[in-house]
């Protein structure tokens, strides 16, 4: 069955008739859920089933479940996880402890997600923050240098895969230098290319073999002074596919973020023309999704091959987990001391 190169959100905890009709018509590759869509476990399972039924296929379902301030599933029904920086602190004390904690935490997240029906987690964050940057990344980052970020990001990605959930490396090629929040305005990074390559791009290069990545709505003037990475063919071809060497399935960050200019349809068209394989739209607003849909093609060619490779990896990577034992070990590793 043909699907279209899009990922959409929805407005509430159950689908409306209008949403069902729309998703039936546009057959997106996937969906993404947020806190507004989440009440309790069985409701989430029902909603995911409704989404797949409406799309007419086993669509991938994404969530941002990082830990810290970015986790859509929260107590009392789901465990709270520490932010990425906590794993970096453990890594500083003992490398193996930090890596084990990051991998184990991701396995536990994956177990919760798989039970609900999620297949993709937008984790790990591979951005390397610098002094003076906006706090939109902040403690979501594992560390302030590329080596630990790459090592801990790899451990988290491996943990998700072992749990049968696909990781998404983000925000490629790096959001750590952004001076403003790209949800609200367009960050411009004027750092020279050689510095970007040595620091910002390095964790992504180390994880270039991962199946999925999400772009950064950031201008890198050393490569393209006019367009952010998401809509820049120069950045996608020369940096993401070229220098970094990522050949997996590339999705845009959220098209509704204010960093992007133009209408929603123009944003979708520009992202796809630049080389994104999928466009992501998160807020569930029907008028915006209707503006995007006509610009989105059927997923085909190399993009479809990348999708099939990713899904095959998810289905083959699951390793059984003793959840009670894993939880005890994780709690002991991450206890504040």
LOVO-664894 format. One record per residue: x, y, z of N, C-alpha, C in turn; residue in one letter. Coordinates in Angstrom, 1 decimal. Layout:
<rs>
    n_u    n_v    n_w   ca_u   ca_v   ca_w    c_u    c_v    c_w res
      X      Y      Z      X      Y      Z      X      Y      Z   A
...
</rs>
This chain:
<rs>
    n_u    n_v    n_w   ca_u   ca_v   ca_w    c_u    c_v    c_w res
    0.8   -1.2    0.0    0.0    0.0    0.0    0.9    1.2    0.0   X
    0.5    2.2   -0.8    1.3    3.5   -0.9    0.9    4.3    0.3   X
    1.9    5.0    0.9    1.7    6.0    1.9    2.4    7.3    1.5   X
    2.0    8.3    2.2    2.5    9.7    1.8    3.6   10.1    2.8   X
    4.5   10.9    2.4    5.7   11.3    3.1    5.4   12.3    4.2   X
    4.6   12.0    5.1    4.1   12.9    6.1    3.9   12.2    7.5   X
    4.0   13.1    8.5    3.7   12.6    9.9    2.9   13.7   10.5   X
    1.7   13.4   11.0    0.8   14.4   11.6    0.5   14.1   13.0   X
    0.0   15.1   13.7   -0.6   15.0   15.1   -2.1   15.0   15.0   X
   -2.7   14.9   16.1   -4.2   15.1   16.2   -4.5   16.0   17.5   X
   -5.7   16.4   17.6   -6.0   17.4   18.6   -6.3   16.9   20.0   X
   -6.9   15.7   20.1   -7.3   15.3   21.5   -7.0   13.9   21.8   X
   -7.8   13.3   22.8   -7.5   12.0   23.2   -8.3   10.9   22.5   X
   -9.1   11.3   21.5   -9.7   10.4   20.6   -9.9   11.2   19.3   X
  -10.0   10.4   18.2  -10.1   11.1   16.9  -11.6   11.6   16.7   X
  -11.6   12.7   16.0  -12.9   13.2   15.5  -13.3   12.6   14.2   X
  -14.5   12.7   13.8  -14.9   12.2   12.5  -14.1   12.9   11.4   X
  -13.9   14.2   11.5  -13.2   14.9   10.5  -11.7   14.4   10.4   X
  -11.1   14.2   11.5   -9.7   13.6   11.5   -9.7   12.3   10.9   X
  -10.6   11.4   11.2  -10.7   10.1   10.5  -10.7   10.2    9.0   X
  -11.6   11.1    8.5  -11.8   11.2    7.1  -10.5   11.8    6.5   X
   -9.9   12.7    7.1   -8.7   13.4    6.6   -7.5   12.3    6.6   X
   -7.3   11.6    7.6   -6.2   10.6    7.7   -6.4    9.5    6.7   X
   -7.7    9.1    6.5   -8.0    8.1    5.5   -7.7    8.6    4.1   X
   -7.8    9.9    3.8   -7.5   10.4    2.5   -6.0   10.6    2.3   X
   -5.3   11.0    3.3   -3.9   11.4    3.1   -2.9   10.3    3.4   X
   -3.4    9.2    4.1   -2.5    8.1    4.4   -1.1    8.4    4.8   X
   -0.9    9.1    5.9    0.5    9.5    6.3    1.3    8.3    6.7   X
    2.6    8.5    6.5    3.6    7.5    7.0    3.5    7.2    8.5   X
    3.2    8.3    9.2    3.2    8.2   10.7    2.4    9.3   11.4   X
    2.4    9.1   12.7    1.7   10.1   13.6    2.6   10.4   14.7   X
    2.4   11.5   15.4    3.1   11.9   16.6    2.1   12.3   17.7   X
    2.3   11.9   18.9    1.4   12.2   20.0    2.1   13.1   21.0   X
    1.3   14.0   21.6    1.8   14.9   22.6    1.0   14.8   23.9   X
    1.3   15.6   24.9    0.6   15.5   26.2   -0.9   15.7   26.0   X
   -1.3   16.5   25.1   -2.8   16.8   24.9   -3.5   15.5   24.4   X
   -2.8   14.6   23.9   -3.4   13.3   23.4   -3.4   12.2   24.5   X
   -2.8   12.5   25.6   -2.6   11.4   26.6   -3.3   11.6   27.9   X
   -4.0   10.5   28.3   -4.7   10.5   29.5   -4.3    9.4   30.4   X
   -4.6    8.1   30.0   -4.2    6.9   30.7   -3.9    5.8   29.7   X
   -3.3    4.7   30.2   -2.7    3.8   29.2   -3.7    3.2   28.2   X
   -4.9    2.8   28.6   -5.8    2.1   27.7   -6.3    3.2   26.7   X
   -6.5    4.4   27.1   -6.9    5.5   26.2   -5.9    5.7   25.1   X
   -4.6    5.7   25.5   -3.5    5.8   24.5   -3.5    4.7   23.5   X
   -3.7    3.5   24.0   -3.7    2.3   23.1   -4.9    2.4   22.1   X
   -6.0    2.9   22.6   -7.2    3.0   21.7   -6.9    4.1   20.7   X
   -6.3    5.2   21.1   -6.1    6.3   20.1   -5.1    5.8   19.1   X
   -4.0    5.1   19.4   -3.1    4.7   18.5   -3.7    3.7   17.5   X
   -4.6    2.8   18.0   -5.3    1.9   17.1   -6.2    2.7   16.2   X
   -6.9    3.7   16.7   -7.8    4.5   15.8   -7.0    5.2   14.7   X
   -5.8    5.7   15.1   -4.9    6.4   14.1   -4.5    5.4   12.9   X
   -4.1    4.2   13.3   -3.7    3.2   12.3   -4.9    2.8   11.5   X
   -6.0    2.6   12.1   -7.2    2.2   11.4   -7.6    3.3   10.3   X
   -7.5    4.6   10.8   -7.9    5.7    9.9   -6.9    5.7    8.7   X
   -5.6    5.6    9.0   -4.6    5.6    7.9   -4.6    4.4    7.0   X
   -5.2    3.4    7.4   -5.4    2.2    6.6   -4.1    1.3    6.5   X
   -3.2    1.5    7.4   -1.9    0.7    7.4   -1.3    0.8    8.8   X
   -0.3    0.0    9.0    0.4    0.0   10.3    1.3    1.2   10.4   X
    0.8    2.3   10.5    1.6    3.5   10.5    2.5    3.6   11.8   X
    3.7    4.2   11.6    4.6    4.4   12.7    4.0    5.5   13.6   X
    4.2    5.3   14.9    3.7    6.3   15.8    4.8    6.8   16.7   X
    5.0    8.1   16.7    6.2    8.7   17.4    5.7    9.4   18.6   X
    6.7    9.7   19.5    6.6   10.5   20.7    7.9   11.0   21.1   X
    7.9   12.2   21.8    9.1   12.7   22.4    9.1   12.3   23.8   X
    9.9   11.2   24.1   10.0   10.7   25.5   11.5   10.7   25.8   X
   12.0   11.9   26.1   13.5   12.0   26.4   13.8   11.7   27.8   X
   13.0   12.3   28.7   13.2   12.4   30.1   13.4   13.9   30.5   X
   13.4   14.1   31.8   13.5   15.5   32.2   12.2   16.3   31.8   X
   12.4   17.5   31.3   11.3   18.4   30.9   10.6   18.0   29.6   X
   11.2   17.1   28.8   10.6   16.6   27.6   10.3   15.2   27.7   X
    9.1   14.9   28.3    8.5   13.6   28.3    7.0   13.7   28.4   X
    6.4   13.2   27.3    4.9   13.3   27.2    4.2   12.3   28.1   X
    4.8   11.2   28.4    4.2   10.2   29.3    4.8   10.5   30.7   X
    3.9   10.8   31.7    4.4   11.2   33.0    3.6   10.4   34.1   X
    4.2   10.4   35.3    3.4    9.8   36.4    2.0   10.4   36.5   X
    1.0    9.7   37.1    1.2    8.5   37.8    1.2    7.2   37.0   X
    0.9    7.3   35.7    0.8    6.0   34.9    2.2    5.6   34.4   X
    3.1    6.5   34.2    4.4    6.2   33.7    5.5    6.7   34.5   X
    6.7    6.1   34.4    7.8    6.5   35.2    8.4    7.9   34.7   X
    8.9    8.6   35.7    9.7    9.8   35.3   11.1    9.4   35.1   X
   11.7   10.0   34.1   13.1    9.7   33.7   13.9   11.0   33.9   X
   15.2   10.9   34.2   16.0   12.1   34.3   16.4   12.7   33.0   X
   16.8   14.0   32.9   17.2   14.6   31.7   18.5   14.0   31.2   X
   18.9   14.2   30.0   20.1   13.7   29.4   21.3   14.1   30.2   X
   21.3   15.3   30.8   22.5   15.8   31.5   22.8   14.9   32.7   X
   21.8   14.2   33.3   22.1   13.4   34.4   23.0   12.2   34.0   X
   22.8   11.7   32.8   23.6   10.6   32.3   25.1   11.1   32.1   X
   25.1   12.4   31.6   26.5   13.0   31.4   27.2   13.1   32.7   X
   26.5   13.4   33.8   27.2   13.6   35.1   27.7   12.2   35.6   X
   26.9   11.2   35.4   27.3    9.8   35.7   28.5    9.4   34.9   X
   28.5    9.8   33.6   29.6    9.4   32.7   30.9   10.1   33.2   X
   30.8   11.3   33.7   32.0   12.1   34.1   32.6   11.3   35.3   X
   31.8   10.7   36.2   32.3   10.0   37.3   32.9    8.6   36.9   X
   32.1    8.0   36.0   32.5    6.6   35.6   31.9    6.4   34.2   X
   32.7    6.2   33.2   32.2    6.1   31.9   31.2    4.9   31.7   X
   31.6    3.8   32.2   30.7    2.6   32.1   29.4    2.7   32.8   X
   29.4    3.4   34.0   28.2    3.6   34.7   27.3    4.5   33.9   X
   27.8    5.6   33.3   27.0    6.5   32.5   26.4    5.8   31.3   X
   27.2    5.0   30.6   26.7    4.4   29.4   25.7    3.3   29.8   X
   25.9    2.6   30.8   24.9    1.5   31.3   23.6    2.2   31.6   X
   23.7    3.3   32.4   22.4    4.0   32.8   21.7    4.5   31.6   X
   22.4    5.1   30.6   21.7    5.6   29.5   21.0    4.5   28.6   X
   21.7    3.4   28.5   21.2    2.3   27.7   20.0    1.6   28.4   X
   20.2    1.5   29.7   19.1    0.8   30.5   17.8    1.7   30.6   X
   18.0    3.0   30.8   16.9    3.9   30.8   16.1    3.9   29.5   X
   16.9    3.8   28.4   16.2    3.8   27.0   15.5    2.4   26.8   X
   16.0    1.4   27.4   15.3    0.1   27.3   14.0    0.1   28.1   X
   14.0    0.8   29.2   12.8    0.9   30.0   11.8    1.8   29.3   X
   12.2    2.9   28.8   11.3    3.7   28.0   10.7    3.0   26.8   X
   11.5    2.2   26.1   11.0    1.4   25.0   10.0    0.4   25.4   X
   10.2   -0.2   26.6    9.2   -1.2   27.0    7.8   -0.5   27.3   X
    7.8    0.7   27.9    6.6    1.4   28.1    6.0    1.8   26.8   X
    6.8    2.3   25.8    6.2    2.7   24.5    5.7    1.6   23.7   X
    6.3    0.4   23.7    5.9   -0.7   22.9    4.5   -1.2   23.5   X
    4.3   -1.2   24.8    3.1   -1.7   25.3    1.9   -0.8   24.8   X
    2.2    0.5   24.7    1.1    1.4   24.3    0.9    1.4   22.7   X
    1.9    0.9   22.0    1.8    0.9   20.5    2.7    1.8   19.8   X
    3.5    2.6   20.5    4.5    3.5   19.9    5.6    2.7   19.3   X
    6.1    3.2   18.1    7.2    2.5   17.5    8.5    3.3   17.3   X
    8.4    4.6   17.6    9.5    5.5   17.4    9.6    6.5   18.5   X
   10.8    6.7   19.1   11.0    7.7   20.1   12.0    8.8   19.5   X
   11.6   10.0   19.7   12.5   11.1   19.2   13.6   11.4   20.2   X
   14.5   10.5   20.3   15.6   10.4   21.2   16.7    9.6   20.5   X
   18.0    9.9   20.6   18.6   10.8   21.5   18.9   12.2   20.9   X
   19.0   13.1   21.9   19.4   14.5   21.5   20.9   14.5   21.4   X
   21.4   14.8   20.2   22.9   14.9   20.0   23.5   16.3   19.9   X
   22.7   17.3   20.3   23.2   18.6   20.3   24.2   18.9   21.3   X
   25.2   19.8   21.0   26.2   20.1   21.9   26.1   21.6   22.3   X
   25.5   21.9   23.5   25.3   23.3   23.8   26.6   24.1   24.1   X
   26.6   25.4   23.8   27.7   26.2   24.1   27.3   27.4   25.0   X
   28.2   28.0   25.8   27.8   29.1   26.7   27.1   30.2   25.9   X
   26.0   30.7   26.5   25.3   31.8   25.9   24.2   31.3   25.0   X
   24.1   30.0   24.7   23.1   29.5   23.8   21.7   29.6   24.5   X
   20.6   29.5   23.8   19.3   29.5   24.4   19.1   28.2   25.1   X
   18.3   28.2   26.2   18.1   27.0   27.0   17.2   26.0   26.4   X
   16.7   26.2   25.2   15.8   25.2   24.5   16.4   23.8   24.5   X
   17.7   23.7   24.4   18.4   22.4   24.5   18.8   22.2   26.0   X
   19.7   23.0   26.5   20.0   23.0   28.0   20.3   21.6   28.5   X
   19.7   21.2   29.5   20.0   19.9   30.2   19.4   18.7   29.4   X
   18.8   19.0   28.3   18.4   17.9   27.4   19.6   17.2   26.8   X
   20.7   18.0   26.7   22.0   17.5   26.1   22.7   16.7   27.1   X
   23.4   15.7   26.7   24.1   14.8   27.6   25.3   15.5   28.2   X
   26.0   16.4   27.5   27.2   17.0   27.9   27.5   18.2   27.1   X
   28.6   18.9   27.4   29.0   20.1   26.7   30.2   19.9   25.7   X
   30.5   18.6   25.5   31.6   18.3   24.5   31.1   17.1   23.7   X
   31.6   17.0   22.5   31.0   16.0   21.5   31.3   14.5   21.9   X
   32.4   14.2   22.5   32.7   12.8   22.8   31.7   12.2   23.7   X
   31.4   12.7   24.9   30.3   12.1   25.7   29.0   12.1   25.1   X
   28.6   13.2   24.4   27.3   13.3   23.7   27.2   12.1   22.8   X
   28.2   11.8   22.0   28.1   10.7   21.0   28.0    9.4   21.7   X
   28.9    9.2   22.7   28.9    7.9   23.4   27.5    7.6   24.1   X
   27.0    8.6   24.8   25.8    8.4   25.6   24.6    8.4   24.6   X
   24.6    9.1   23.5   23.6    9.1   22.5   23.5    7.7   21.9   X
   24.7    7.1   21.6   24.7    5.8   21.0   24.2    4.8   22.0   X
   24.5    4.9   23.3   24.0    3.9   24.3   22.5    4.0   24.3   X
   21.9    5.2   24.3   20.5    5.4   24.4   19.8    4.8   23.1   X
   20.4    5.1   22.0   19.8    4.6   20.7   19.8    3.1   20.7   X
   20.9    2.5   21.2   21.0    1.0   21.3   20.0    0.5   22.2   X
   19.7    1.2   23.3   18.7    0.7   24.3   17.3    0.7   23.7   X
   17.0    1.8   22.9   15.7    1.8   22.3   15.6    0.7   21.3   X
   16.6    0.5   20.5   16.5   -0.6   19.4   16.4   -1.9   20.1   X
   17.1   -2.2   21.2   16.9   -3.4   21.9   15.5   -3.6   22.4   X
   14.8   -2.5   22.7   13.4   -2.5   23.1   12.4   -2.5   22.0   X
   12.9   -2.6   20.7   12.0   -2.7   19.6   11.4   -1.4   19.2   X
   12.1   -0.3   19.5   11.6    1.1   19.2   12.7    1.8   18.4   X
   12.3    2.5   17.4   13.3    3.2   16.5   13.7    4.5   17.2   X
   15.0    4.8   17.3   15.5    6.1   17.8   15.5    7.1   16.6   X
   15.4    8.4   17.0   15.6    9.5   16.0   16.7   10.4   16.5   X
   17.8   10.5   15.8   18.9   11.4   16.2   18.5   12.8   15.9   X
   18.6   13.7   16.8   18.2   15.1   16.6   19.1   16.0   17.4   X
   19.2   17.3   16.9   18.5   17.9   15.7   19.6   18.1   14.7   X
   19.7   17.3   13.7   20.8   17.2   12.8   20.8   18.5   11.9   X
   21.9   19.2   11.7   23.3   18.8   12.1   23.7   19.4   13.4   X
   22.8   20.0   14.2   23.2   20.5   15.5   22.5   21.8   15.9   X
   21.8   21.7   17.1   21.0   22.9   17.6   21.7   23.5   18.8   X
   22.8   23.1   19.2   23.4   23.5   20.4   23.9   25.0   20.5   X
   24.1   25.6   19.3   24.6   27.0   19.3   23.5   28.0   19.1   X
   22.3   27.5   19.0   21.1   28.4   18.7   21.0   29.4   19.8   X
   20.9   30.7   19.4   20.8   31.8   20.4   19.3   32.1   20.7   X
   18.4   31.5   20.0   17.0   31.7   20.2   16.3   30.3   20.1   X
   15.1   30.3   20.6   14.3   29.1   20.5   13.6   29.0   19.2   X
   13.9   27.9   18.4   13.4   27.8   17.0   11.9   27.5   17.0   X
   11.3   27.3   18.1    9.8   27.2   18.2    9.2   28.6   17.9   X
   10.0   29.6   18.3    9.5   31.0   18.3   10.2   31.9   17.2   X
   11.4   31.7   16.9   12.1   32.5   15.9   13.2   31.7   15.2   X
   13.9   32.3   14.2   14.9   31.6   13.4   16.3   31.8   14.0   X
   16.9   30.8   14.5   18.3   30.9   15.0   19.3   31.0   13.8   X
   20.3   31.9   13.9   21.3   32.0   12.9   22.6   31.7   13.6   X
   23.4   30.8   13.1   24.7   30.4   13.7   25.8   30.8   12.7   X
   26.7   31.7   13.1   27.7   32.2   12.2   29.1   31.5   12.5   X
   29.1   30.5   13.2   30.3   29.8   13.5   31.0   29.2   12.3   X
   32.3   29.3   12.1   33.0   28.8   11.0   32.8   27.3   10.8   X
   32.9   26.9    9.5   32.6   25.5    9.2   33.5   24.5    9.9   X
   34.8   24.9   10.0   35.7   23.9   10.7   35.4   23.7   12.1   X
   34.9   24.7   12.8   34.5   24.5   14.2   33.2   23.7   14.3   X
   32.3   23.9   13.4   31.0   23.2   13.4   31.3   21.7   13.1   X
   32.2   21.4   12.2   32.6   20.0   11.9   33.2   19.3   13.0   X
   34.1   20.0   13.8   34.8   19.4   14.8   33.9   19.1   16.1   X
   33.0   20.0   16.3   32.2   20.0   17.5   30.7   19.6   17.3   X
   30.0   20.5   16.6   28.5   20.3   16.5   28.2   19.1   15.7   X
   28.9   18.8   14.6   28.5   17.7   13.7   29.0   16.4   14.1   X
   30.0   16.4   15.0   30.7   15.2   15.4   29.8   14.1   16.0   X
   28.9   14.4   16.9   28.1   13.3   17.4   27.2   12.7   16.3   X
   26.7   13.5   15.4   25.9   13.0   14.3   26.7   12.1   13.4   X
   27.9   12.5   13.2   28.8   11.6   12.3   29.0   10.3   13.0   X
   29.2   10.3   14.3   29.4    9.1   15.1   28.2    8.1   15.0   X
   27.0    8.7   14.9   25.7    7.9   14.8   25.1    8.0   13.5   X
   25.9    8.2   12.4   25.4    8.3   11.1   24.7    7.1   10.6   X
   25.0    5.9   11.2   24.4    4.7   10.8   23.0    4.5   11.4   X
   22.5    5.4   12.2   21.2    5.2   12.8   20.1    5.4   11.7   X
   18.9    4.8   12.0   17.9    4.7   10.9   17.1    6.0   10.6   X
   17.0    6.9   11.6   16.1    8.1   11.5   16.8    9.3   12.1   X
   16.6   10.4   11.5   17.1   11.7   12.0   16.1   12.8   11.8   X
   16.1   13.8   12.6   15.3   15.0   12.5   16.1   16.2   12.3   X
   15.7   17.1   11.4   16.5   18.3   11.1   16.4   19.3   12.2   X
   17.3   20.3   12.1   17.3   21.5   12.9   16.8   22.7   12.1   X
   15.9   23.5   12.6   15.5   24.7   12.0   16.5   25.8   12.4   X
   17.7   25.7   11.9   18.8   26.6   12.2   19.5   27.0   10.9   X
   19.8   28.2   10.8   20.7   28.7    9.7   22.1   28.5   10.1   X
   22.9   27.9    9.2   24.3   27.8    9.4   25.0   28.6    8.3   X
   25.3   29.9    8.6   25.7   30.8    7.5   27.0   30.4    6.8   X
   27.8   29.5    7.4   29.0   29.0    6.7   28.7   28.2    5.5   X
   27.4   27.7    5.5   27.0   26.8    4.4   25.9   27.5    3.5   X
   24.9   28.1    4.2   23.8   28.7    3.5   23.2   29.8    4.4   X
   23.5   31.0    4.0   23.1   32.2    4.9   21.7   32.5    4.8   X
   20.9   31.9    3.9   19.5   32.3    3.6   18.5   31.3    4.2   X
   18.8   30.0    4.3   17.8   29.0    4.6   18.3   28.2    5.8   X
   17.4   27.8    6.7   17.7   26.8    7.8   17.9   25.4    7.2   X
   18.6   24.6    8.0   18.9   23.3    7.5   17.7   22.5    6.9   X
   16.6   22.7    7.5   15.4   21.9    7.0   15.0   22.2    5.6   X
   15.2   23.4    5.2   14.8   23.8    3.8   16.1   24.2    2.9   X
   17.2   23.8    3.3   18.5   24.1    2.6   19.0   22.8    1.9   X
   18.9   22.8    0.6   19.5   21.7   -0.1   21.0   21.6    0.1   X
   21.7   22.8    0.2   23.1   22.8    0.5   23.5   22.1    1.8   X
   22.7   22.4    2.8   23.0   21.8    4.1   22.7   20.3    4.1   X
   21.6   20.0    3.5   21.2   18.5    3.5   22.1   17.7    2.7   X
   22.5   18.2    1.5   23.4   17.4    0.6   24.8   17.5    1.1   X
   25.3   18.7    1.4   26.8   18.8    1.7   27.1   18.4    3.1   X
   26.2   18.7    4.1   26.5   18.5    5.5   25.9   17.2    6.0   X
   24.6   17.1    5.9   23.9   15.9    6.5   24.2   14.6    5.7   X
   24.0   14.7    4.4   24.3   13.5    3.6   25.8   13.4    3.3   X
   26.5   14.5    3.2   27.9   14.6    2.8   28.8   14.4    3.9   X
   29.2   15.5    4.6   30.2   15.5    5.7   29.8   14.5    6.8   X
   28.6   14.6    7.3   28.1   13.7    8.4   28.0   12.3    7.9   X
   27.5   12.1    6.6   27.3   10.8    6.1   26.1   10.0    6.5   X
   25.1   10.7    6.9   23.8   10.1    7.3   23.0    9.7    6.1   X
   22.7    8.4    6.0   21.9    7.9    4.8   20.6    7.3    5.2   X
   20.1    7.6    6.5   18.9    7.0    6.9   17.7    7.9    6.5   X
   16.5    7.7    7.1   15.3    8.4    6.8   15.3    9.8    7.5   X
   15.2   10.8    6.7   15.4   12.2    7.3   14.0   12.9    7.3   X
   13.6   13.3    8.6   12.4   14.0    8.7   12.6   15.4    9.1   X
   11.8   16.3    8.7   11.9   17.7    9.1   11.5   17.8   10.6   X
   12.0   18.9   11.3   11.4   19.2   12.6   10.0   19.8   12.3   X
    9.2   20.1   13.3    7.8   20.5   13.1    7.7   21.7   12.2   X
    6.9   21.6   11.2    6.7   22.6   10.2    5.9   23.8   10.8   X
    5.2   23.6   11.9    4.5   24.8   12.5    5.3   25.7   13.3   X
    6.6   25.3   13.5    7.5   26.2   14.4    7.8   27.5   13.6   X
    7.9   28.6   14.4    8.0   29.9   13.9    9.4   30.2   13.2   X
   10.3   29.3   13.4   11.6   29.5   12.7   11.5   29.4   11.2   X
   10.5   28.7   10.7   10.2   28.6    9.2    9.3   29.8    8.8   X
    9.5   30.2    7.5    8.7   31.3    7.0    7.9   30.7    5.8   X
    6.9   31.5    5.4    6.0   31.1    4.3    4.8   30.4    4.9   X
    3.9   30.1    4.0    2.7   29.3    4.4    3.1   27.9    4.7   X
    2.2   27.2    5.3    2.4   25.8    5.7    2.7   24.9    4.4   X
    2.0   25.2    3.4    2.2   24.5    2.1    3.6   24.8    1.6   X
    4.0   26.0    1.6    5.4   26.4    1.1    6.4   25.8    2.0   X
    6.2   25.7    3.3    7.2   25.1    4.2    7.4   23.6    3.8   X
    6.3   22.9    3.6    6.3   21.5    3.3    7.1   21.3    1.9   X
    6.7   22.1    1.0    7.3   22.0   -0.4    8.8   22.3   -0.3   X
    9.2   23.3    0.5   10.6   23.6    0.6   11.4   22.5    1.3   X
   10.8   22.0    2.3   11.5   20.9    3.1   11.8   19.7    2.2   X
   10.8   19.3    1.5   10.9   18.1    0.6   11.8   18.4   -0.6   X
   11.8   19.6   -1.1   12.7   19.9   -2.2   14.1   20.0   -1.8   X
   14.3   20.4   -0.5   15.7   20.4    0.0   16.3   19.0    0.2   X
   15.4   18.0    0.4   16.0   16.7    0.6   15.4   15.9    1.8   X
   14.5   16.5    2.5   13.8   15.8    3.6   13.0   14.6    3.0   X
   13.0   13.5    3.6   12.2   12.4    3.1   10.8   12.4    3.6   X
   10.6   13.0    4.8    9.3   13.1    5.5    9.1   14.5    6.0   X
    7.9   15.0    6.0    7.6   16.3    6.7    6.8   16.0    8.0   X
    7.1   16.7    9.0    6.5   16.5   10.3    5.7   17.7   10.7   X
    4.4   17.5   11.1    3.5   18.6   11.5    2.9   18.1   12.8   X
    3.0   18.9   13.9    2.7   18.4   15.2    1.4   18.9   15.9   X
    1.0   20.1   15.6   -0.1   20.7   16.5   -1.5   20.2   16.3   X
   -1.7   19.4   15.2   -3.0   18.8   15.0   -4.1   19.7   14.5   X
   -3.7   20.9   14.1   -4.7   21.9   13.5   -5.1   21.5   12.1   X
   -6.4   21.3   11.9   -6.8   20.7   10.7   -6.5   21.6    9.5   X
   -6.7   23.0    9.7   -6.5   23.9    8.5   -5.0   23.8    8.1   X
   -4.1   23.7    9.0   -2.7   23.6    8.7   -2.4   22.3    8.0   X
   -2.9   21.2    8.5   -2.7   19.9    7.9   -3.3   19.8    6.4   X
   -4.4   20.5    6.3   -5.0   20.5    4.9   -4.2   21.3    4.0   X
   -3.5   22.3    4.5   -2.6   23.1    3.6   -1.3   22.3    3.2   X
   -0.9   21.5    4.1    0.3   20.7    3.8    0.1   19.5    2.9   X
   -1.0   18.8    3.1   -1.3   17.6    2.4   -1.1   17.6    0.9   X
   -1.6   18.7    0.2   -1.4   18.6   -1.3    0.0   18.7   -1.8   X
    0.9   19.1   -0.9    2.3   19.3   -1.3    3.1   18.0   -1.0   X
    2.5   17.0   -0.4    3.3   15.8    0.0    3.1   14.7   -1.0   X
    4.2   14.2   -1.5    4.1   13.1   -2.4    4.0   11.7   -1.8   X
    3.7   10.7   -2.5    3.8    9.3   -2.1    5.2    9.0   -1.7   X
    5.5    8.4   -0.6    6.8    8.0   -0.3    7.3    6.9   -1.3   X
    8.4    7.2   -2.0    8.8    6.3   -3.0   10.4    6.4   -3.2   X
   10.9    5.6   -4.1   12.3    5.7   -4.4   13.2    5.4   -3.2   X
   14.3    6.2   -3.1   15.3    6.0   -2.1   14.6    6.2   -0.7   X
   13.7    7.2   -0.6   13.1    7.5    0.7   12.3    6.3    1.2   X
   11.6    5.6    0.3   10.8    4.4    0.7   11.8    3.3    1.1   X
   12.9    3.2    0.4   13.9    2.2    0.8   14.4    2.4    2.2   X
   14.7    3.7    2.5   15.2    4.1    3.8   14.1    3.7    4.9   X
   12.9    4.0    4.6   11.8    3.6    5.5   11.7    2.1    5.7   X
   11.8    1.4    4.6   11.7   -0.1    4.8   12.8   -0.6    5.6   X
   14.0   -0.1    5.4   15.2   -0.5    6.1   15.0   -0.2    7.6   X
   14.5    1.0    7.9   14.3    1.3    9.3   13.3    0.4   10.0   X
   12.2    0.2    9.3   11.1   -0.6    9.9   11.6   -2.1   10.1   X
   12.3   -2.6    9.1   12.9   -3.9    9.3   13.8   -4.0   10.5   X
   14.6   -3.0   10.7   15.5   -3.0   11.8   14.7   -3.0   13.1   X
   13.7   -2.2   13.2   12.8   -2.2   14.4   12.3   -3.6   14.7   X
   11.8   -4.2   13.7   11.2   -5.5   13.9   12.1   -6.6   14.3   X
   13.4   -6.5   13.9   14.4   -7.5   14.1   15.3   -7.3   15.4   X
   15.1   -6.1   16.0   16.1   -5.7   17.0   15.7   -6.0   18.5   X
   14.4   -6.5   18.7   13.9   -6.6   20.0   14.6   -7.7   20.8   X
   15.0   -7.4   22.0   15.7   -8.3   22.9   14.9   -8.4   24.2   X
   14.5   -9.6   24.7   13.7   -9.7   25.9   14.4   -8.9   27.1   X
   13.5   -8.3   28.0   14.0   -7.5   29.1   13.3   -7.9   30.4   X
   14.1   -8.2   31.4   13.5   -8.4   32.8   13.2   -7.0   33.3   X
   12.0   -6.5   33.2   11.7   -5.1   33.6   11.9   -4.8   35.0   X
   11.5   -5.7   35.9   11.7   -5.5   37.4   13.2   -5.3   37.7   X
   14.0   -6.2   37.2   15.4   -6.2   37.4   16.0   -4.9   36.8   X
   15.6   -4.6   35.6   16.2   -3.4   34.9   15.8   -2.1   35.7   X
   14.6   -2.1   36.2   14.2   -0.9   37.0   14.9   -0.8   38.2   X
   15.2   -1.8   39.0   16.0   -1.8   40.2   17.4   -1.3   39.9   X
   18.0   -1.8   38.8   19.3   -1.4   38.5   19.4    0.1   38.0   X
   18.4    0.5   37.3   18.4    1.8   36.8   18.2    2.8   38.0   X
   17.3    2.5   38.9   17.0    3.4   40.0   18.3    3.5   40.9   X
   19.0    2.4   41.0   20.3    2.5   41.8   21.3    3.3   41.1   X
   21.4    3.2   39.8   22.4    3.9   39.0   22.2    5.4   39.0   X
   20.9    5.8   38.9   20.6    7.2   38.7   20.2    8.0   40.0   X
   20.2    7.3   41.2   19.8    7.9   42.4   20.7    9.1   42.7   X
   20.1   10.2   43.1   20.9   11.4   43.3   21.8   11.2   44.5   X
   23.1   11.5   44.4   24.1   11.4   45.4   24.9   12.6   45.6   X
</rs>
